[in-house]
Amino acid sequence: MTTQYPQQPGYPAAGPVDPGRGMSIAGIICGVLVPVVGLILSIIGRNKSKQAGFDGKLGTIGLIVSIVFIVLWIIGAIAMWAFFAALMAEYSTYMG
C-alpha cells in the first residue's frame, strides 16, 4: 500500500536575465585592479544591458569606478615622477 502525498507547488518562472550583468560585474572588479580593462568591460556590459531593455546600472557603476581609478593612477604616477625627480635632484647635489 503506497501513500500518495499532495504535489508541492512549484517555483515561479525566472524573470528575464540581463545579458550585460556579468560583463558589468567584471568591469567593476577590473575597474579597481586594471582600470582601463574595467572601463572597456563596463562599456560593453552597459551597452548589452541597454540593448536588451535593462537600465544598465551596474555598467554605469563600473564606468564610474574605472574612471575614478584611472584618475587616481594618473595622480599617483605624477606624484611618483615628482618624488623621483626631487630625489635625483637631491642625489645629484651630493655627487658633485
N, C-alpha and C positions, 0 to 999 in steps of 0.2 A: 504494500500500500504506500503510495507516494503522496506527499502533501504538496499541494501547489500553493505557492506564495503569490501574492499580487505583484504585478510588474511595477518596478520602481519608475518614477518619472525620469525622463532623460534630461540632459543638459540642453540649454537653449543653443541655437546655432551661433557660431562665432561671427563677430562683426567683420566689417571689411578691414583688410590689413593695409597699412600704409607701406607702399613699396620703397620709400626712401628712408624709413626709420632706421634700419641697420647701418646704412651709409652715414646718416646723420650722427648716430651714436659714435661710430668710428671717427667721424670728423671732430666730435667734442674731445674724445680721448687723444687723438693725434694732435689736436689744437694745442694741447699742453706740452706734448713731447716734441713734436715736429710741426710747428705752426703752419708752414707752407702746405704740407700734405693735408693737415686738418682743414685748411681753407678750401682746398680743392674738393676733398670729400664732402664737406658741408655744402658747398655749392651744388654738387651733383645730387646729394640727398635731398636738398631743398627743392631742386627742380623736379626730381621724380615725384616728390610729395605733391607739389603744386599741380603737376600734370594729371595726377590721379584724383585731384579734387580735395586734398587734405590741406591743412593750414601751414604745414612746414615749420612749426615752432622749433623742433629740435635742430633743424638745419640752420635756422636763424641764430639759435643759441651757439651752435658750432662756429658760425661765422664770427660772432662777437668774441667768443673765446679765442679763436685763431688770430683775429686782428689785434686783440689786446696783447697776446703773447708775442706776435711779430713786433709790435711797438716796443715791448719790454726787451726783446732780444736786441733790437737796434740800439736802444738806450744803453743796454749792457755792453754792447760791442764798442760804442763810442766811449763809454766810461773806461773800459779796459784799454782802449787805444790811448786815451789821455793819461791813464795811470802809467802805462809802459813808456810813453813819450817823456813824461816827467821823470820817471826812473832813469831812463837812458840819458836825459839831460843832466841829472844829478851825478850819474856814474861818470859821464864824460868830463865833468869838472875835476873829479878825483884822479882821472887818468892823465890829465895834462892837456 
